[in-house]
Amino acid sequence: MAFGFFSETFSDQGTMDDGTWQFCGLSRLQRLYAFGICIGNVISIFSLTFIIGIYKQVKTMFAPVRFWATVIYLSMLVVTLVVSITLHLFFVSLILVVIQFCALVWYSASYIPYGREVIRRFFGSCVTSI
């Protein structure tokens, strides 16, 4: 017998539509996708603590050099969850996840000396070679 938030046994926790259990209108796979991506990205952000330490990372997260990368990353994290839960648009959620990942890479590169410059030069050379 299963109890808890993700239990399929009790119908008062969600709705039964076409025989598949749903919570907040999402199938189990969609729920796991939305929460898995967001939790994975939060873990990725905290993995940077190995480089600079947790206190300094939290302190410098909104420094001028990485302010917009942090704001875009955190807003994409929230928007991805909202779109996945309310609109049920998989491809829009996928695009938001890609933007979220790019913001995380840009944010992470700000901690590596010349990290952003390497990314700029790499994609600049890719564009000019086309």
N, C-alpha and C positions, 0 to 999 in steps of 0.2 A: 504494500500500500504506500503510495507516494504522497507526501505532504509538502507544502511549501509554495513559494512564489511561482515556480515553473511546473507545478504539478498538473498532470493531465487528468487526474481523477475527479476533481471537483469542478463543476461547471460554473460555480459562482465566482471563480477567479478570472474567467474570460468568457468567450462566446464559442459556441460550436457551430461553425458554418461549413456545410458540405462534409461533415465528418472530420475536419481538421481543427485542432484546438488552436485558438488565437488569443492573444492578449493585446489590448490597445489596437486591434485591427491588423496586427502583424502575425505572420506565420512564425514558427519557431526559428526557421532559417533566417528570416529577415531580422528578428530580434537579436539573434546571435551575431549576425553581420554588423548591425549598427553598434551594439555594445562592444563587440570584439575589436572593431576598428578603433573606436574611441578609447577603450582601455589600453589597447596596444600602443596608441600614440602617446597617451599619458605616460606609460612605462618608458617609451622612447625618450620623452623629454627628461624624465628623471634618470635615465641612464647616463646623461651628461654629467651627473654628479661625480662620476669617477674621474672626470677631467678637472673640475674646479671645486667640487664640494657643494653640498646642498645649500648651506647658508649663503654662500657667495652667488650661487646660481639664482636663488630666489631674489636676492638683493639686486643682481644685475640683469634680471630678466627684462625689466622695462627701462634699461639704459637707452639713451638716445640712439646708439648704433644699431640696436635690435628691437626698438620699440614697435615699428610697423610689422616686422616679421612675427613678433609675439602676438600682436593684436589680430593680424590676419589668421594666424594659426589657431588661436583660441576661438575666434569667431567662426572659423570653418568647422571646428570641432562641434560647436553648438548647432550651427546650421545643418551639418550632416545628420545629427541626431534628430532634429526637428523635421527635416525633409523625410528621413527614413520612417519616422513614426507617424507623421500626419499625412503626407502626400502620397506615400507608397510609390514613389518614382525611382526605380532602381538605377536607371542610367544617369539621372540627375545626381543621385547619391554617389554614384561611381565617379562622376566628374568632380564632385565636391571632395571626395576622398583623395583624388589625384592632386587637387589644389592644396588640400591639407598636408599632403606628403611633401609637396614642393616647398611650402612654407616652413615645414619642419626641417628640411634639408638646408634651406637658407638660414634659418635660425641657428642650426647646429654649426654651420660654416662660420658664423660670426665668432665662435669660440676658438677656431683654428686660425693661427696666423696665416694671412693671405688666402684663407679658405674661400671667401666670396670672390676674390680676384681670380682664383683658379677656375671657379664655376663660370664667371663672366667670360673669361678667355676661351674656355672650352666651348660654350654655346655660341660665342662670337665666331669662332673658327668653323663651327658646324654650319652656321648660317651663311658665311661667306664662301664656303666650299660648294654650296648648292647652285 
